[in-house]
Amino acid sequence: MKSKLLAILASVVLINSFSAQAQVKPSTEKRVVSSAVPFLTFSPDSRGAALGDAGAASTPDANSMYWNTAKLPFVDRSLGSTVSYTPWLRDLVDDMGLLHAAVFKKVARDQVIGLSMTYFNQGKFEFTNMFGENTGTFQSRDLNIAAGYSRKLNRDMAMGLNIKYIHSNLIGSQVINNVASKPGNTVAGDLSFFYMNDSPTVRNREKGAAFSGGAVIQNLGGKINYGRDRYFLPTNLKLGGNLNYKIDNYNQFNFLADVNKLLVPTPPLRDNNGNIIKGKNPAEVGSIQAIFSSFADAPDGFKEELREFTASLGVEYWYNNVFAVRTGYFMQSSYKGGDKYVTTGLGLRLKNSYGIDFAYLIPVSQGSALANTWRISLIFDMQSKKVSDPSEEAAAQ
């Protein structure tokens, strides 16, 4: 792929300072909050993607390693895995894709360990000199490997922790405008909490409603360095809820809602000469400081802070825990990127051990780069025997 657009974007990230990228003239213009390695915020699995990118409190499965690791102790299987693939920006290019895989293992009734890998192929860059002559190509790629541990704090509450290694190789070791680039490497972590009414009478009810909730801070870590400047990771606060309603033994619904906020600095307001009028230079803000200041650093105050939250809504219908129909909606302020899209998808479970999910994205606006985005995921319960729960055995007696 000859991707001049992507090459330009990569060069901007590597060469210009963060503050220069943030230049805005009047306060009425858009101020998009951005970070390095944005692939860490892409929904990797089809189920979550079909629900409008809601998943902090969805029913647990192997993809919980991404959404909320604290959900894993509530999985009723002792071993499971998943793999997903998403062709990316296919209306623009033909060689970008997101691959995700995860596996978990219950090491005790209330403790789980997990591993996940996300690989983002950004396609092939073709470099040229000032005369337009080809000087080489490079395959741009990002990688995230995570190890997680989660355990129940009591019957209804659990917490989880992920440790991540992040590798981002945008344009290799190139020298552009006398600035040498290099691959970026760093480590980060996720801290998560999950509530689910897990008593046997609620879990095995024939009909009625139950609630679950989740809270996650993702990608906590230092900045990533590509050669000269250092850039923020997409540290993200995710809060979500799920209302599960069973109509009878065969029919049930999940109603989900998530809100997200990037905990990175808002670009400051600048005059025509690039001088900061209001706000702080993000290059002078540390990673930990940014987490707290991100709730009060928008030049237009509280109104602008509210615009930095995104919302995800999803509805999922299951028949007999075998067939699922899903739909959702994602909303982002037009001042902060303006992504708005409808999602839909299907799910199928076979022999209570194997599954396949499919998702499709439909942008609300014309010309969106995300148009025709689809995902496919496979689910494997490699050890279908349920882990025994003494509280259930006691209730059965």
PyMOL commands that set and color helices and strands:
alter all, ss='L'
color gray80, all
select helices_A, chain A and resi 4-15+18-21+38-41+46-50+64-67+69-74+200-203+282-284+287-293+302-307+334-336+390-396
alter helices_A, ss='H'
color red, helices_A
select strands_A, chain A and resi 79-87+97-108+111-128+134-152+157-169+175-176+179-180+184-196+208-221+224-225+230-231+236-246+251-262+269-270+276-278+309-319+323-331+340-350+354-363+374-383
alter strands_A, ss='S'
color yellow, strands_A
deselect
rebuild
show_as cartoon
